Amino acid sequence: MDENKKWMHKETERQRRQEMGKLCNNLRSLLPLEYIKGKRSTSDHVHEAMNYINHLQDKVKQLQEKRDALLKVSNNLSSIVPENESSCVTHLPPLVFVHPFPGGIEIICSHSFKKSVFPMSRLLDILHKEGLDVVNTTSIRRNGRFIHTIQSEDPNHSNMVDTDYSELQIKIMEALSSSSLQETLPVPENC
């Protein structure tokens, strides 16, 4: 009877260890390589998983703040124009902002979808020709305008802060302006 209890205990413990091993392997497979590089122990993997979760939570907060800032800009834009002249927002010229963000650059383009036909593929093609890797894009439609936010990395530059973006900004602005349908759409008289 005692031997049977010992065997049951060993078997239960063996199954528990196998299950823990599978779960640790699953956890390790979910982590990006840079978080597990050179780490072999399970405790290191669990610690790096905590770091990765914290990193993702920080990124979510940053993205929420960025979304809130974009909404604030959009709301400010709509509050500048009186309600009875809201169609004037669509007749503002295209806007392009290029600035660094951690790990790359961020491009924000705003244009009227009533005045221009500007496919996102054209913008992505410009970035590709510049040697930039697109890592994230977001597009929203607000008050008659599209607002595209594109985050890119340049594999050739590790420090994007010291880079001059004026040429890229001009290229994108020219591409947006060339797609303008201003000639075919009349501007309302009250604008």
Secondary structure, DSSP 8 states (H G I E B T S, - for coil): -HHHHHHHHHHHHHHHHHHHHHHHHHHHHHS-HHHHTT--SHHHHHHHHHHHHHHHHHHHHHHHHHHHHHHHHHHHHHHHS-GGGGGGGGGS--EEEEEEETTEEEEEEEEETTTB---HHHHHHHHHHTT-EEEEEEEEEETTEEEEEEEEE-TT-S-GGGS--HHHHHHHHHHHHHTB-TTTS---TT-
